[in-house]
Amino acid sequence: MKLLRRMKDGGPESPVIGYFLVEIKSLFSVVLLHFDGTREAYHSHAFNAVTVWLRGSVLEVTRNAAGQQRSQEWKAGQFKYTPRSLMHKILPIQDAWAISFRGPWARTWQEYRERETSSAPRGEYVTLTHGRKIVS
């Protein structure tokens, strides 16, 4: 459980800072997010989320199983639903802030890296669990 805590959202390689108002993974989370850079990995989530963009703008790039990409810009004042199955990455266009309301966590989610890193080989899906531990 997290309560009134500041930390990176998405692991140590993520440039996104989360201000966790509350996080009870089995129930819900509410987190204020500051997007100040791009994470290289496409990723799904362990939760469904509703996000309200508060300031700035971002480009969301999605990737389907066939490798096709699509992008959409999100701006301040817009609401966004993110199902846990969506593979995406967020690229800030302007310094961006959002508040995210997240549902309960599933046990696993996935990441896809276009470039090899210490935590994931290039061009492969990796299944993660709590603590960003690789399970396959």
Secondary structure by P-SEA (a helix, b strand, c coil): cccccccccccccccbbbbccccccccbbbbbbbbcccccccccccccbbbbbccbbbbbbbbcccbbbbbbbbcccbbbbbcccccbbbbbcccccbbbbbcccccccccccccccccccccbbbbbcccccccc
